[in-house]
């Protein structure tokens, strides 16, 4: 037998270097195969520590705060980690999943070592809209102080029903928590009453677990929408951004789970492969990939097309097709009437509404340029959509010139308001309100987009509209504060659906002067973090609104479009969809809807109120309020589950 030969120390060092080089080469090749060639980065140091940002400002600005899918779940799976979501989603949502799976308790000393570079310095930026957490104190001291603050604050701020279940909820296993998400549909009588009740606007909120049940009266879960009470399903199409296929299938009643289901998505490469892999067990599922030819665009539209034996229904909403979006968030839904089939042989503009909803929906679907959607376009043609009272407002990726500019994005809103909204007396005193869950780059100041082209679209009203001076009209932007998130039903992980990044925020400090807190006492949803997006034009006393829009579009140029080439071209990156409510389409001849005050005594019972889901007027941020930014730590005070937030 040959005697074993041990390598010298020099040989060992050589082999170690060779293995390291081999390992790096493997990692590089793996990155190339998955499309993960990372551009050369530069390290930027500012008031918030060192942050790695892309050398392309435009790319970073447009990409950082969209809910752009992260495909690292495939890498996690390859490394044996399964704590993250099993579907493509944003980095912010992945961070939320990680914190749910591995919560950082007050007594947990490990969190101080996990804080990313920006949190390792004591930073308090008065007036900048946020404060970075300090890790200079001992974790125990932080915990004691935060615990005292929480006891004082949360006794009042958190819903009683929820606080009673906090301890119990924290002890639940992951399987038990998942089962809690499996809502049962409403009682048949409740659903029937809802469908035939006095809701002329057909605008609903999603049910929220953990609030008083009276506030869920008239609200919908996805299982309600897919219930046989809404119709005998023949086939369906689901347009969405983030999709958990297995969960989606389980939301259909047992008798409908094998009906043809088309999923329209925007995933590419490994994300697409992951989505298709989810669907392998289901022979009835097919896919349509939305073309995203402009960098950093997303397929953000959220719509259902439901074909029944009895007719057709269209649902436009704001929820991703994942459990958490239908659990404890504030979400919006527009539910169409049941559209009957037209008599055979009907052609032309038959079945069109006064709002041109049918032709606009067909135009939107044609913009996908996909043969897969032709079947659904033909089905829409065959149905009577004349009872529709809302206007469709969509965005599709492209660079549009001439009259095509007015078909999409904020220029489409401008055109609709000019043509169909009533002129407003003293219109400069009627503010505009935007409420959203994510923010893109607005530029160096308001004149770059927000207070110029975007505001001009929001304030358009009537054909005789005059151009107002920039920012003459007050702008209220509603976006959750850190305390809104901390005191929410979900706690800090709710911030995973609010992907506003430090990289973008620190470039637009001017924007934070427009920010207002999330408060929804009127709908019992102050502690249900909003993923809904709404825009409206209220009167100066906030008792009326000239119009209301619910949409998938966040506050970003990628969603709404930005003018280029001296205003001759509109560039849009993403797919978005929403519906616009105008008083004239509902028979209100005074040019406005009434809105209900926070207290019932503030309302006139003889009026029909538009159900704005949050409190008016919005309350401006206080001096200590900070906008939620997802990728910095919050360790000064625990959330409603007793946890901290460290995103890494």
Order of alpha helices (4+ residues) and beta strands (2+ residues): alpha-beta-beta-alpha-alpha-alpha-beta-alpha-beta-beta-alpha-alpha-alpha-alpha-alpha-beta-alpha-beta-alpha-beta-alpha-beta-beta-beta-beta-alpha-alpha-beta-beta-alpha-beta-alpha-beta-alpha-alpha-beta-beta-beta-alpha-beta-beta-beta-beta-beta-beta
